[in-house]
Amino acid sequence: MKRNMIRIMDRLGIEEGMRRLVGRLWKHGYETNSSCEGHPSGRYVLLRGGDGWFERNAPNWGLERAEGGECCQKEWQEEIRRYNLNPKKVIDRRKVCGQCGAGVNGYIVYRAKK
């Protein structure tokens, strides 16, 4: 890995166990927003964009896509209504559904295979 990339990863706090993967994702045009090599939350990467490389290769990295469900949109609407706001008039800036852990709004989550 190039020195500049290592410095950037140091500043961003990217863990050693994820650096090789994150470097490959960047080379394929993915925007990585969060990642973890393990610990209590389990191994995961949150990303968007890219050229389709990771979608084809995720199993080789021991990761699978976290699929969403009806809870993703429902969670957002319920949260906004708690504040007496109209969900259609508020911008949803979430990246992950708090209930199922799937990516939302163009973000994708890959987690360690179970």
DRENDO-1510 file (C-alpha; in Angstrom, 1 decimal, always signed):
<recs>
REC; n; res; u; v; w
REC; 1; MET; +0.0; +0.0; +0.0 .
REC; 2; LYS; +1.3; +3.5; -0.9 .
REC; 3; ARG; +2.5; +5.8; +1.9 .
REC; 4; ASN; -0.1; +8.5; +1.2 .
REC; 5; MET; -2.9; +5.9; +1.5 .
REC; 6; ILE; -1.5; +4.6; +4.7 .
REC; 7; ARG; -1.3; +8.2; +6.1 .
REC; 8; ILE; -4.9; +8.8; +5.1 .
REC; 9; MET; -6.0; +5.6; +6.7 .
REC; 10; ASP; -4.1; +6.6; +9.9 .
REC; 11; ARG; -5.9; +9.9; +10.0 .
REC; 12; LEU; -9.3; +8.3; +9.4 .
REC; 13; GLY; -8.7; +5.7; +12.1 .
REC; 14; ILE; -9.2; +2.7; +9.8 .
REC; 15; GLU; -8.3; -0.5; +11.7 .
REC; 16; GLU; -5.3; -2.6; +10.5 .
REC; 17; GLY; -7.6; -5.6; +9.7 .
REC; 18; MET; -9.7; -3.5; +7.3 .
REC; 19; ARG; -7.0; -1.6; +5.4 .
REC; 20; ARG; -6.4; -4.0; +2.6 .
REC; 21; LEU; -10.2; -4.2; +1.9 .
REC; 22; VAL; -10.8; -0.5; +2.2 .
REC; 23; GLY; -7.8; +0.2; -0.1 .
REC; 24; ARG; -9.3; -2.1; -2.7 .
REC; 25; LEU; -12.8; -0.5; -2.3 .
REC; 26; TRP; -11.3; +2.9; -2.9 .
REC; 27; LYS; -9.5; +1.7; -6.1 .
REC; 28; HIS; -12.9; +0.5; -7.4 .
REC; 29; GLY; -14.6; +3.9; -6.7 .
REC; 30; TYR; -16.5; +3.0; -3.5 .
REC; 31; GLU; -17.1; +5.6; -0.8 .
REC; 32; THR; -16.5; +3.9; +2.6 .
REC; 33; ASN; -18.3; +5.5; +5.5 .
REC; 34; SER; -17.6; +3.1; +8.3 .
REC; 35; SER; -15.9; -0.2; +8.9 .
REC; 36; CYS; -14.9; -2.5; +11.7 .
REC; 37; GLU; -12.6; -5.5; +11.7 .
REC; 38; GLY; -14.6; -7.3; +14.5 .
REC; 39; HIS; -15.0; -6.4; +18.1 .
REC; 40; PRO; -18.5; -6.5; +19.7 .
REC; 41; SER; -20.4; -5.2; +16.6 .
REC; 42; GLY; -18.9; -7.9; +14.3 .
REC; 43; ARG; -16.9; -7.3; +11.1 .
REC; 44; TYR; -18.7; -4.9; +8.7 .
REC; 45; VAL; -18.2; -2.3; +6.0 .
REC; 46; LEU; -20.7; +0.5; +5.1 .
REC; 47; LEU; -20.3; +1.8; +1.6 .
REC; 48; ARG; -21.9; +3.2; -1.5 .
REC; 49; GLY; -21.0; +3.7; -5.2 .
REC; 50; GLY; -18.3; +1.7; -6.9 .
REC; 51; ASP; -18.1; -0.3; -10.1 .
REC; 52; GLY; -19.7; -3.6; -8.9 .
REC; 53; TRP; -16.4; -5.3; -7.9 .
REC; 54; PHE; -17.3; -5.7; -4.3 .
REC; 55; GLU; -20.8; -7.0; -4.9 .
REC; 56; ARG; -19.2; -9.8; -6.9 .
REC; 57; ASN; -16.3; -10.4; -4.4 .
REC; 58; ALA; -17.8; -9.9; -1.0 .
REC; 59; PRO; -18.0; -13.6; -0.3 .
REC; 60; ASN; -14.2; -13.9; -0.8 .
REC; 61; TRP; -13.8; -11.4; +2.0 .
REC; 62; GLY; -16.2; -13.4; +4.3 .
REC; 63; LEU; -18.9; -10.7; +4.1 .
REC; 64; GLU; -22.5; -10.8; +2.9 .
REC; 65; ARG; -25.0; -8.0; +2.2 .
REC; 66; ALA; -27.3; -7.0; +5.0 .
REC; 67; GLU; -30.8; -7.0; +3.4 .
REC; 68; GLY; -33.4; -4.6; +4.5 .
REC; 69; GLY; -37.1; -5.0; +5.0 .
REC; 70; GLU; -40.2; -3.0; +5.6 .
REC; 71; CYS; -38.7; -1.8; +8.9 .
REC; 72; CYS; -36.3; +0.6; +7.1 .
REC; 73; GLN; -38.9; +3.1; +5.9 .
REC; 74; LYS; -41.3; +2.5; +8.8 .
REC; 75; GLU; -38.6; +3.3; +11.4 .
REC; 76; TRP; -37.9; +6.6; +9.7 .
REC; 77; GLN; -41.6; +7.6; +9.5 .
REC; 78; GLU; -42.2; +6.7; +13.2 .
REC; 79; GLU; -39.2; +8.7; +14.3 .
REC; 80; ILE; -40.2; +11.8; +12.4 .
REC; 81; ARG; -43.8; +11.6; +13.6 .
REC; 82; ARG; -42.6; +11.6; +17.2 .
REC; 83; TYR; -41.7; +15.2; +16.6 .
REC; 84; ASN; -45.0; +15.9; +14.9 .
REC; 85; LEU; -43.3; +16.4; +11.6 .
REC; 86; ASN; -44.4; +15.2; +8.1 .
REC; 87; PRO; -41.9; +12.5; +6.9 .
REC; 88; LYS; -42.4; +13.7; +3.3 .
REC; 89; LYS; -41.1; +17.1; +4.2 .
REC; 90; VAL; -38.0; +16.0; +6.1 .
REC; 91; ILE; -34.8; +14.8; +4.4 .
REC; 92; ASP; -33.9; +11.2; +5.5 .
REC; 93; ARG; -30.1; +11.3; +6.0 .
REC; 94; ARG; -29.7; +7.9; +7.7 .
REC; 95; LYS; -27.2; +5.5; +6.4 .
REC; 96; VAL; -28.3; +2.4; +8.3 .
REC; 97; CYS; -31.6; +1.2; +9.5 .
REC; 98; GLY; -31.6; +1.0; +13.3 .
REC; 99; GLN; -33.8; -2.1; +13.4 .
REC; 100; CYS; -32.3; -4.5; +10.8 .
REC; 101; GLY; -28.9; -2.9; +10.2 .
REC; 102; ALA; -29.3; -2.7; +6.5 .
REC; 103; GLY; -28.0; +0.2; +4.5 .
REC; 104; VAL; -30.6; +2.9; +3.4 .
REC; 105; ASN; -30.5; +5.9; +1.1 .
REC; 106; GLY; -28.0; +4.4; -1.3 .
REC; 107; TYR; -25.7; +3.0; +1.3 .
REC; 108; ILE; -25.0; -0.7; +1.5 .
REC; 109; VAL; -23.9; -2.7; +4.6 .
REC; 110; TYR; -21.9; -5.9; +4.3 .
REC; 111; ARG; -21.4; -8.0; +7.5 .
REC; 112; ALA; -19.5; -11.1; +8.4 .
REC; 113; LYS; -21.2; -14.2; +7.3 .
REC; 114; LYS; -23.1; -16.0; +10.0 .
</recs>
